[in-house]
């Protein structure tokens, strides 16, 4: 069965995704609301958490990051990304109904009522809270501090051309959490990897936003894609370069060895590949390159883990 033949299938979901193929019909609208059919979002939320936990392992005297923390961050990333998407869809339901790519989402298409979406949002937040409470008190407090940033994000596209900056502040918060979970406090290295994550997010989400720039212009939604326009390639390249520099500085402060810098070189090559291939007028191209940032996350994470193992020898 093709995705188009499945009732309620979302227009921009991958054909034959596991939600549409395997979940009972009654669960599908909620899984779509949480974007479980599109895992790239929780991967991008997870990576700063895992990077920070891996970066902290060496200074903490461990050859590997805390495995329990990695599991908690994974569960928390899936739950909170789902909660964030649900909240965004509630807030943006009128905008989504006017954009071809998003009109088939569960709320604007009528699959899920706003009331039920709010109940589902609370359920996901409860899961996130249970995960958060497994950490030390400092990390718990830090987690709560992220909520105002998450809450204002959907409104930024209405008032600024830089909503991607606010998304970066929210999506990179895990870079602070991973370090705090290890040490119960924050050091400069954590702030540097956080700032690097913010620049990385602005870069990849600008690419993503080029999919909707025509519709956004019609309905008055603002973005860095519209702001940068034909200058997107060099500007995104600059954000990516800044992210790499900040990651390198974080590694220096955490006293990494050469393995991590080799990984960053591979990451730079990956960024270069993205910029060379980018076609801002091809929505499929933009989506493919946006999703490729999962690979960048793996490169950095494995570089940090390899670095800690090397130092432990």
C-alpha positions as CSV (number, residue, x, y, z in Angstrom):
1,X,0.0,0.0,0.0
2,X,1.3,3.4,-0.9
3,X,1.4,6.3,1.6
4,X,-1.1,8.2,-0.6
5,X,-3.6,5.3,-0.1
6,X,-3.4,5.4,3.7
7,X,-6.1,7.6,5.3
8,X,-4.5,10.7,7.0
9,X,-1.0,10.2,5.5
10,X,1.0,13.4,5.8
11,X,2.1,14.8,2.4
12,X,5.8,15.3,3.3
13,X,6.3,12.0,5.1
14,X,8.4,9.2,3.6
15,X,6.4,6.7,1.7
16,X,5.9,3.5,3.5
17,X,7.2,4.8,6.9
18,X,6.7,2.6,9.9
19,X,3.9,4.6,11.4
20,X,1.7,4.3,8.2
21,X,2.6,0.7,7.7
22,X,2.5,-0.9,11.1
23,X,0.7,1.2,13.7
24,X,-3.1,0.7,14.3
25,X,-5.1,3.3,12.6
26,X,-6.2,4.9,15.9
27,X,-2.6,5.6,16.9
28,X,-1.3,7.0,13.7
29,X,-2.6,10.6,14.0
30,X,-0.9,11.0,17.4
31,X,2.4,9.4,16.1
32,X,2.2,11.8,13.2
33,X,1.6,14.7,15.5
34,X,4.8,13.7,17.5
35,X,6.6,13.2,14.1
36,X,7.5,9.7,15.0
37,X,7.3,9.0,11.3
38,X,10.2,11.5,10.9
39,X,13.0,10.6,13.4
40,X,15.5,13.2,12.1
41,X,14.0,15.8,14.6
42,X,14.8,13.8,17.7
43,X,18.2,12.9,16.3
44,X,19.0,16.6,16.0
45,X,17.7,17.2,19.5
46,X,19.7,14.3,20.9
47,X,23.1,15.0,19.4
48,X,24.0,18.0,21.6
49,X,23.1,15.9,24.7
50,X,25.3,13.0,23.6
51,X,28.1,15.2,22.4
52,X,28.2,16.9,25.8
53,X,28.1,13.7,27.7
54,X,30.9,12.3,25.6
55,X,33.0,15.4,25.9
56,X,32.6,15.3,29.7
57,X,33.7,11.6,29.9
58,X,37.4,12.4,29.5
59,X,37.7,15.1,32.2
60,X,35.6,12.9,34.4
61,X,38.2,10.1,34.0
62,X,35.9,7.7,32.2
63,X,36.7,5.9,28.9
64,X,33.1,6.1,27.8
65,X,30.2,8.5,28.5
66,X,27.7,7.4,31.1
67,X,25.5,4.8,29.3
68,X,22.5,5.4,31.6
69,X,22.7,9.1,30.8
70,X,22.8,8.3,27.1
71,X,19.6,6.2,27.4
72,X,17.8,8.9,29.4
73,X,18.7,11.5,26.8
74,X,17.5,9.3,24.0
75,X,14.1,8.7,25.7
76,X,13.9,12.4,26.6
77,X,14.8,13.6,23.1
78,X,12.0,11.5,21.6
79,X,9.4,12.6,24.2
80,X,10.4,16.3,24.1
81,X,10.7,16.5,20.4
82,X,7.2,15.0,20.1
83,X,5.9,17.5,22.7
84,X,7.6,20.4,20.9
85,X,6.0,19.4,17.6
86,X,2.6,18.9,19.2
87,X,2.9,22.3,20.8
88,X,4.0,24.0,17.6
89,X,1.2,22.4,15.6
90,X,-1.3,23.6,18.1
91,X,0.0,27.2,17.9
92,X,0.6,27.1,14.1
93,X,-2.6,25.3,13.1
94,X,-3.9,28.2,11.1
95,X,-0.6,28.8,9.3
96,X,-0.2,25.0,8.6
97,X,-3.6,24.9,6.9
98,X,-2.4,27.4,4.3
99,X,0.9,25.7,3.4
100,X,0.8,22.7,1.0
101,X,3.5,20.8,2.8
102,X,1.8,21.1,6.2
103,X,-1.9,21.2,5.4
104,X,-2.2,17.4,5.8
105,X,-0.8,17.4,9.4
106,X,-3.1,15.9,12.0
107,X,-4.6,19.1,13.4
108,X,-5.3,21.2,10.2
109,X,-6.5,18.1,8.4
110,X,-9.0,17.3,11.3
111,X,-7.4,14.0,12.3
112,X,-6.8,15.3,15.9
113,X,-8.8,18.0,17.7
114,X,-7.0,20.8,19.5
115,X,-8.3,19.5,22.8
116,X,-7.0,16.0,22.2
117,X,-3.7,17.4,21.0
118,X,-3.4,19.3,24.3
119,X,-4.0,16.1,26.2
120,X,-1.4,14.3,24.2
121,X,1.1,17.2,24.8
122,X,0.7,16.8,28.5
123,X,1.3,13.1,28.3
124,X,4.6,13.6,26.5
125,X,5.6,16.3,28.9
126,X,5.0,13.9,31.8
127,X,7.4,11.4,30.1
128,X,10.0,14.1,29.7
129,X,9.6,15.1,33.4
130,X,10.1,11.5,34.5
131,X,13.3,11.4,32.5
132,X,14.5,14.7,33.9
133,X,13.9,13.7,37.5
134,X,16.5,10.9,37.1
135,X,19.3,13.5,37.0
136,X,21.0,15.5,39.7
137,X,19.3,18.6,41.1
138,X,21.4,21.1,39.1
139,X,20.5,19.3,35.8
140,X,16.8,19.2,36.8
141,X,16.8,23.0,37.3
142,X,18.7,23.5,34.1
143,X,16.1,21.4,32.3
144,X,13.3,23.6,33.5
145,X,15.1,26.7,32.4
146,X,14.8,25.6,28.8
147,X,11.0,25.7,28.8
148,X,10.6,29.5,28.2
149,X,12.8,29.2,25.1
150,X,10.7,26.3,23.8
151,X,7.5,28.1,24.6
152,X,8.4,31.2,22.6
153,X,9.8,29.5,19.5
154,X,6.6,29.1,17.5
155,X,5.9,32.8,17.8
156,X,9.3,34.0,16.6
157,X,8.5,33.4,12.9
158,X,5.8,36.1,13.3
159,X,8.1,38.8,14.6
160,X,11.6,38.2,13.4
161,X,13.5,36.8,10.4
162,X,15.6,34.8,12.8
163,X,13.3,32.1,14.3
164,X,16.2,29.6,13.5
165,X,18.2,31.4,16.2
166,X,15.6,30.6,18.8
167,X,15.3,27.1,17.6
168,X,19.1,26.8,18.0
169,X,18.8,28.0,21.6
170,X,16.2,25.3,22.3
171,X,17.6,22.4,20.3
172,X,21.2,22.8,21.6
173,X,20.2,23.0,25.2
174,X,21.2,19.4,25.6
175,X,24.9,20.5,25.3
176,X,24.5,22.0,28.7
177,X,22.5,19.1,30.1
178,X,25.1,16.4,29.2
179,X,27.9,18.2,31.0
180,X,25.7,19.1,34.0
181,X,24.6,15.5,34.4
182,X,28.2,14.4,34.7
183,X,29.6,17.2,36.9
184,X,26.6,18.9,38.6
185,X,27.8,22.2,37.3
186,X,28.8,23.9,34.0
187,X,32.3,24.7,32.7
188,X,33.3,26.8,29.7
189,X,33.6,23.8,27.4
190,X,29.9,23.1,27.8
191,X,29.0,26.7,26.8
192,X,31.2,26.5,23.8
193,X,29.7,23.3,22.5
194,X,26.3,24.8,23.2
195,X,27.0,27.9,21.1
196,X,28.5,25.7,18.4
197,X,25.2,23.8,18.4
198,X,23.2,27.0,18.0
199,X,25.2,28.0,14.9
200,X,24.9,24.4,13.5
201,X,21.1,24.6,14.0
202,X,20.8,27.9,12.2
203,X,22.7,26.4,9.3
204,X,20.7,23.2,8.9
205,X,17.3,24.8,9.6
206,X,17.9,27.5,7.1
207,X,18.3,24.8,4.5
208,X,15.1,23.1,5.8
209,X,13.2,26.4,5.6
210,X,13.9,26.9,1.9
211,X,11.2,24.2,1.3
212,X,8.5,26.6,2.4
213,X,9.8,30.0,1.4
214,X,7.2,30.7,-1.3
215,X,4.3,29.8,1.0
216,X,5.9,31.6,3.8
217,X,6.1,34.8,1.8
218,X,2.4,34.6,0.9
219,X,1.2,34.1,4.5
220,X,3.8,36.4,6.2
221,X,5.9,33.8,7.9
222,X,9.6,34.9,8.3
223,X,12.8,32.9,8.3
224,X,16.5,33.0,7.6
225,X,15.8,31.2,4.3
226,X,13.8,34.2,3.2
227,X,16.3,36.7,4.7
228,X,19.4,35.1,3.2
229,X,17.8,34.3,-0.2
230,X,20.4,33.7,-2.9
231,X,23.2,34.4,-0.4
232,X,22.2,31.3,1.6
233,X,25.2,29.1,0.5
234,X,28.0,31.4,1.8
235,X,26.1,32.4,4.9
236,X,25.3,28.8,5.9
237,X,28.9,27.9,5.2
238,X,29.9,30.6,7.6
239,X,27.6,29.3,10.3
240,X,28.9,25.8,9.8
241,X,32.5,27.1,10.0
242,X,31.7,28.9,13.2
243,X,30.2,25.8,14.7
244,X,33.3,23.8,13.9
245,X,35.5,26.4,15.5
246,X,33.5,26.4,18.7
247,X,33.4,22.6,18.8
248,X,37.2,22.6,18.4
249,X,37.6,25.2,21.2
250,X,35.3,23.1,23.5
251,X,37.5,20.1,22.8
252,X,40.7,22.1,23.6
253,X,39.3,23.2,26.9
254,X,38.3,19.6,27.7
255,X,41.9,18.5,26.8
256,X,40.9,16.2,23.9
257,X,43.6,14.5,21.8
258,X,43.9,14.2,18.1
259,X,41.1,11.8,17.4
260,X,38.4,14.4,18.0
261,X,40.1,16.9,15.6
262,X,40.2,14.2,12.9
263,X,36.5,13.8,13.4
264,X,36.0,17.5,13.1
265,X,37.9,17.4,9.8
266,X,35.6,14.7,8.5
267,X,32.7,16.9,9.8
268,X,34.0,19.8,7.8
269,X,34.2,17.7,4.7
270,X,30.6,16.7,5.3
271,X,29.6,20.3,5.6
272,X,31.4,21.1,2.4
273,X,29.5,18.4,0.6
274,X,26.2,19.9,1.8
275,X,27.1,23.4,0.6
276,X,28.3,22.1,-2.8
277,X,25.1,20.1,-3.4
278,X,22.7,22.7,-2.0
279,X,20.0,23.9,-4.4
280,X,17.8,26.3,-2.5
281,X,15.1,26.0,-5.2
282,X,14.8,22.2,-5.0
283,X,12.7,21.2,-2.0
284,X,13.7,17.5,-2.2
285,X,17.4,18.6,-2.3
286,X,16.9,20.8,0.8
287,X,15.2,18.0,2.8
288,X,17.9,15.5,1.9
289,X,20.7,17.8,3.0
290,X,18.8,18.7,6.2
291,X,18.5,15.0,7.1
292,X,22.1,14.4,6.4
293,X,23.0,16.3,9.5
294,X,22.3,13.1,11.4
295,X,25.5,11.8,9.9
296,X,27.4,14.9,11.1
297,X,26.1,14.1,14.6
298,X,27.5,10.6,14.4
299,X,30.9,11.9,13.2
300,X,31.2,14.2,16.2
301,X,29.9,11.7,18.7
302,X,32.1,8.9,17.6
303,X,35.1,11.2,17.4
304,X,34.5,12.2,21.1
305,X,34.1,8.6,22.2
306,X,37.2,7.6,20.3
307,X,39.1,10.4,21.9
308,X,38.1,9.3,25.4
309,X,39.1,5.7,24.7
310,X,42.4,6.8,23.3
311,X,43.2,8.8,26.5
312,X,42.2,5.9,28.7
313,X,44.8,3.6,27.0
